Amino acid sequence: MTTEQIKPHLEKAVFGFGIINPLMALPQLHLIWVQHHVGGLSVLTIGAALVMSVLWTAYGFMGRQTVLWVTSAAWVAMNGLTLLGVAVFA
């Protein structure tokens, strides 16, 4: 197969896993928002992840790379909710 033949399949796989991957943060969000457990979470680490996901979202959007900006936007939501939860319950 050529690169051009592989590219559409790779983009679908990246998009699929890019959406599934942020959903792996749901158990953490459950611990934070339902059980109010924020022990061991670093505001610095979560904040840096939030900034990076915002930058990747903007970069993907401006470059018209749908896969990149949509999956990064999902991480903005997850990181934002995590950081907000730490701020509220710490």
N, C-alpha and C positions, 0 to 999 in steps of 0.2 A: 504494500500500500504506500501511496505517496503521502506527503505531509498534508496536502490539500484534502485528501480523502479521510485522513485521520482527524483533522482539526474539528469538524462538526461533532464527531462522537466525543472527542475530548472536552469540547465546550459543554456539551450536555452533561457529561459526568461531573465536571467541575461545578456546574450550576447546581446539580442535584445534591452533591455532597456539600457544596457551599451553603445550601439552605438547611440541610440536615445537621451540619456541624454546630451552628449556633443553638439549635434546639437541645443540644447536649448540656446547655447551661440551665435548662429548666429545673432540674433537681436542685441546683444551687439557689436559684431564685425562690424555689419552694421553701428551702431552709431559711432564707432571709425573710421573706414576706409573710409566710404562714407561721413558722416556728420562731421567728425573730432571733435566729442564731447567726451571728456575724463573726464569731471567734475565728481568729487565724487569717482573716481576709485583710489584705494590704490595700489601703487607699491609693498609695503610690503606684502599685502594680495595676490595679483596676483603672486608675486614672490614665496611666500611660497607654493601656490597651484601648481605652475610649478615644483618646487623642489620635492614636494610630488608625483606628477604624474610621474615624471621621475623615482623616486625610485620605485613606484609601477610597472611601466613598466619593469624595470630591474628585479625586484623580480619575476614578473610573467613570464618573458622570461626565466630566469635562472631556475625557477621551472617548466618550460614547462606547464604553465597554460595559454593556449591560450586566454581564455575568459578574464582573468585578464590583460594580457599584451596588447591585442588589444584595449580593452576599455580604458585602461590607456594611451596608445599611442594617442588615439583620444583626450584625455584631454591635453596631452603634446602639441599637435598642437593648440588647442583652447587657452590654457593658454599662450603659446608662442606668438601667434598672438596678443592676448590682451595686453600682456606686451610690445611687440614691438610697438604696436599702441600707447600706453600710452607714451612710450619713444619718439616717433616721434612727436606726436601732443600735448604734454604737454608744 
